[in-house]
Amino acid sequence: MQTLRLYVALRQGVAAMLVVGFVLVVGCASTPDGDKHESSGGTEEITLDLERGPLGLMLREMSEASTLNVVLMNGLELAQTGPYRFEKREPKAAIGDIARDLGYEIHEAPHYVFVYAPGYEVLRDVVVEGRLDDRTAALRVDAAFGADTPLCSGLALLGHTLGHTIVADNAIGGAACGEIRLRDVPLATALEALLQSARVRRDSFYVESTPEYTFLASVNNKPRPQLLINKASLTEEQRGTLERRVSVTLAFLQGDPEHLKGRIGASTLGEVLDALSEQLGLPVTSDARMHKLPVNPVVMRDVSIGTALELIIRQWLLPEFGYELEGAGIRLRHLSAP
């Protein structure tokens, strides 16, 4: 089991973190601090002193001191609470005490506790389970994200850890997650946790899942029947080019395969064209009017070149874009461009 950890500073330091970027470390989970044990009845208990501070850091500390998975709705992480002294207390009950003191609610999902504000009960209904390809649904993950992690970055890092491509469009991917800590959960559970924490409603997105990729899209971003403009005129060699398997990492710097560095938010298409060309192994250009389009951080593993291009284009919410093969290269086009 690989462990995914991404901690983004709580809001006081977010501006600096957005510029500097982040480091993803894949490896073994460290042993959490704190006194925890099983009671005679088999229920986990913790003994923990918590100083007054922001709720996000408090829940992180409690989760690290126990085996409890915790998900916090974004926007609640800076609420000041405490101090607390828990003596041989069940972690779930202790979190319930803290939530009640702040006027928040908790929802006991099958694999984690979700803390949310009154009025956001609809988030409890977010469901991804049963909407994934069978092979993809069998994947399991450990993950820890700090508050304000963009959903697109969380999905890219999950995909990096699992070796599976997970991409969201700009509307879904731009939402900010809350504090999250999960251990050994199915991928569907991790996706539900990210979406709930980012306040993404069940009726606002759909899931497209294949053995090759998982795509999360806003309901108004309808599937497009054909993005390849000159499909009818392709040569056999060009068809083979589109079927060639590649791995693509955009908006992250690659080096050590166990580390990624890069921006937390989106880049522009113009900024990533050179990297895309290098990783596809052929020149990729675009119409000049497309250079400012946002491209979220993505990590694609073992996809066809055609799939990689379509997952980039489908991030954009308007059905005005496509691509074509020009000789030995690829041109991304605005469909109204000459």
N, C-alpha and C positions, 0 to 999 in steps of 0.2 A: 504493500500500500504506500503510495506516494503522498506526501503532505504538501498542500498548497497553502502558503501564508502570504497575505498581502495586507499590511497594516498602513492605512493612510491616516495622517494626523487628523485629530478632531479639528473643528473649523477654525480655531485660532491660528493654526499654522498652514492652512490649506493652500494659500496663495504661493508660498515658497515651495511646497511639495509639488504643485502643478508645474512649476518651472523645472525643478530639479529632476523629477521623475521618481521611479521606484525600482526596487530590485525584487525579483521573485526568486525564492529559494525552494528547491524541491529536494526533499530528503526525509529523514525520520523526525517524527514529532518529538519535542523535548518533554521531559517529565515536568508537569506543572508543580508550582510551589503550593504550599498550604497543607494543612492536616486534613486528610480524608480517610474514611474507613467505612466498612460495611457494618451495620448494626446486627444484632443477633437475629433479627427478622429478615436480613438480606437486603435492606434498604440502605443506599449510600447516604452517609452523613458527612458534613464538613464542619470544621471549627475554623473560623476566619474573622479577623478584625479588618474592617474597611473604614478608611478615613473619609471624611466628607469630600465629595468630588463629583465629576460628571458621570451620568448614568452609563454612558458607553464604556468608559474605562472600568467602571465598577462591575458591569456584567462580563466584560472580558476577563477580569481577575477572577470572578466567581466561576466562570466556565473553565478557566485554566486550573482551578483548584479542585475540579470535579470532573466527572465524565458527562455532564449534562450539555447537550447541544442547545445553543441560545441564538435567537434571531431577534434583532431590534429594528423597529420601523425607523427609517431615516427621518431626521428632524427632531428626534427625542434624545439624541446622544449627549447634548450639552446640559440637560436638566441637572441641577445640583441637588444632591441628596446625601444622606448619611450624617454622622458616622453610624456604623452598625457593628454589633458584636454577635456573631452566630456561634453557638456552642452546640456541637453535635446536632446540627440542623440539616434536614433534607434540602438539597440545593433548590429543587423546584419550589418548595414552600418558602425558602428564603427570598427567592426572586419574586414570588407572589407578595411578600411583605413589602419589598421595595416598590413594586409597581403600584400597590394600593396607596402607599404613602404619597405617591406622585399623582394619583388619580388616573393611572393607566390600567389597561386590561391585559390579561394574558390568555393565550390560546394554546392548548396542549395538542400540538400536531403529533402524528405517530412517531416522528424521529427527533423532534425539537420543541422547545417552548418559544412561542412568538409573543413579543411584548409590543403593544400598539396603543394608540390613543383612541379614546371614545370617539365614535363617528366614523371609524375606519373598519367596522366589522366586516364589510364586504371583502376585505383582503383575505379573510379566513377561507374564502371560497376559491382562491387561486389553485388551479389543478393542472399539473403537467403529466402526472402519472397516467399511463394508458394512452398517451399521445406520442410516445417515442417508438421508433423502430425497435424490434425485439432485441437485436444485438446491442443497440445503443442503450436500451433500458437496463441491460445487465451490468453496465459499468457502475463502479462505486468509487467514492472519493472522500478524502479528508480536506476541509477547506476552512480558512480563517481570513476574513476580510474586515478592514477597518471602515468606519463610517465615511461616507462621501466617495467611496470607490465607484466610478462610473460602471454601470451594468455591462457596457461593451467590454471594458477591461477585465471585469470578473469573468465573463464568458470566454474571452480569449485565453485567460490564464487557466481556467478549468480545462479548456481544450488542449492547451499545452501539456498539462499534467496527464490527461487521459489519452492523448494521441488521437483525439476525435475533434473534428471541425465544428465549432459552435459560433454562430454569427447572428447578430441582431441588426435590424434596420435602424436608421438614425433616430426615429421616434422612440423606440423601445430602448435602444442602446444608450441613449443620452441620460436616462434616469439614473439617480444616485442611490446606491445601496446604503443600508444601515450596518451597524456592527453585526457580524455573523461569525459563529464558530460551529463547525460541523465535523463530526468524526464518523467515518465508515458509513456513509449514507448512499443510497442509490442516486444516480445522476438526476433523475426526475425530482427527487426531494431537494437536491441542491438548487436546481433551477427554480422550484417553487419558493424556496427560502429567499433567493436573490430577488425574485419578482415581488414577493410580499414586502420585503424590506424596502424596496424601491418604490412602493406604492403604485404598482402596476395592476390594474383591475383585471379580473378574469375575462370580462367581455371586451377588453381593449386590444387583445393580441390573439394570434393563432400560431400554431407550431407546425412546421414542415420538417419531417424527420425521415431520413434515409440511412442506409448503412454508411454512406459517404459523409453526410453532414446533418446538423440540426440547425434550422433557421427559425428565429423568432421575429415575427413581423406584426406591425400594427394592423388592425382590421381594415383600415382604408388603403393599405398597401397590397393591392390584389396581385395574385400570381400572374405573370405575363407569359403569354403563350410562346413568344419568340423574341429573343434578344439578339440573336445572330442575324445580322442584316442580309448578308450575301450567302446564306446557307445553300441555296439552289445551285450556285456557281462554283462551289468549292471543288478543288481537285482532291484526289485520293491522298496525296501528301498532306494537304491542308487539314483534311479530316483526321488524319493520323496525328497531326500536331495538336489538335484540340483534345484528343483522347490521351495524350501523354500525361503520366502521373507526376505531380510535383508537390512540394511543400512550400508554403508561402507564409512569411511573417512580416507584417507591416506595422509601422509605428513603434517597433521595438528594435533594439540593437541586438544582433546575435553574436555569440562568441562561445563561451562555455555553455553547453547544452542544458546545464542545470541552472542557468541564470538568464534572465531577460531584463534589459533596461530600456526605458523609453518613456514617452509621454503617457500621462494618465488619460487624457482626452483625445479628441479626433485630430488628425492631420488633414491636409488638403490633398486632393488628387495630384496636383502639380508637384507636391513635395515627395510623393511616394512612387512616381512613375519610374524613376531610375532603379529603385529597389525592386519594383515589380518586374521590370525588364530583366534584371539580373537573375531573379529567382525563377522566372519562367523560361529563361534561356533564349529569349527572342525580344526584339525591340517592341515596346508598347508606347504608343503616343495617344494623344487625345485632342479634340477640338479645343481651342484656346478658351472658349467660354465655359469649359468644364473644369478648368484648373483650380477653381476655388471651391469645388464641391467637397464636402467633408467625407473623409474615409476613417472609420473607427479602427482602433487597434484590433487586428485579427491575427489568429494563428490557425492556418489551414494545414492539415496533415493528410498526405496521400490522396489528393483529389485530382481530377482531370483539370487540364488548363481551362477547358470550357466551363467547368463548375466554378473554378476560382474566379473567372471573369464575371460570371453571372452573380455570384454572391457579393462581389464588390458593387456591381451595378444595382442590385436589388436593395442595397442599403438606402439608395436615394428614393424618396417617396413618390416622385412624379414619374409617370410612365413615358418619359421623353428621351430615354437613353438606350443605346444599344452598342454593338461592336461588330467589326468586320475584319476579315483577314485581307491584308494588302501585301501581296508577295510573300516575303518571309517574316512579316511583322503583323502586329495587331493595332487597329485604330479604334479607340473609344469615341463614339459619336453622339452628338446631340441630334435627335432625329429631324429637327427642323433646319439643321445647318445644311448649306449647299454641299 
